[in-house]
Amino acid sequence: MKKLEQEEVGNKTTMSSLKGYVKTTYPKLIELLGEPTYPEESGDSKVQKEWVVEYEGEVFTIYDWKTYDVEYTMNELDEFNVGGKTYAGEFIQALETKIKG
């Protein structure tokens, strides 16, 4: 599981879509993955924070969706969306295992 930096992402997330959810918090994601790949809100303000992660050759995203409030995302949100182009069950399970430590 490797967090990608912005310059590594390119078009790897193009045509990705919601695949599931992960129960976790922003501080826990920071602890596990480091700072978000995209730490600033998206152009349409629908996403405040987003990580792009490579796992077993596939690329997945972890992001808040339509909170429209960076403070809420960072301090209160306890479920993040998981996006990708393929089935994300194994990735979500691996992430949840890391979260539980």
N, C-alpha and C positions, 0 to 999 in steps of 0.2 A: 504494500500500500504506500504510494508515493504521491504527495501533494505536488501538483504542477505549478510552476510560476507562470505569470501572464505570457511571457515570451515563448513558453513551451506549448501553449494551448492551441494557437492557430485556429484551424477550423474543426478541431477534434470534438467540439460540443455542438456543432451545427446539426440540426435535426434531432437533437435529444429531446426527451419528454419525461414527464413524471413517471417514475417507476415504483415509488414507495415512500416510506417515511422512516425516520429514525428518532427515537425518544432520546434527546440529549439537550444540553445547554451550550450556549456560545462559549463560556469559559472552558467547558470540557473539550469542545472542538479545538479551541486554541491550544490546550494542553496536549492533545493527541496529534494535531496536524500542523500547528503553527498558525501564523496569521493567514487570513483568507487570501485566496488567489486574487479575488476582486474585493478589496476592502471598502470600496466606495459604492454608493447606490447606483443601480443601473440607470440608463438614460430615461426609462419610463417610470422609475421609482418603485417598480414592483419587487425588486430584490435589493436588500440593503447589504448583505454579506454573502459571498459565495466561494466555496472551495471547489477546485477541480482536482480530482484524484484518479490516478491510474492504478488499477487493480487487476492482476492476472491478464494483462494485455487489453483490457477494456477501460474506457474513460467514463467516470461518473461525476456528477455534481452534487454538492450538498449546499442547500440554500434556504433562506427564509422566503416566504412568498406572500406578498401583499400585506405585510405588517405596516408598511408606510411609516415606520417609526424605528430608527436605529437604536434608540435607548431601550425600547421594548425588546427588540431582537437580542441585544447584548445582555439584558438583565432579567428578562422574564420568560421569553420564548422557551418552550421545553419540547418542541417537536419540529424538526427540519425536514424539508422535502429532499428526496433523492431523485436525481434525473440521470438519464443515460439513453443509449441507443439499443441496449440489449437488456435481458432479464437481470435484475439487480439483487435478487434474493441472497445470493452467496456473499456479495459485497456488503449488504446491509447486515447480514449475520456476522461477518468478520468485524465490521465496524462496531456492532453492539458488544461483541466479545471484548474488543479493546476498551470500550467505554466502561464495561463492568470491571475491567482490570483483573 
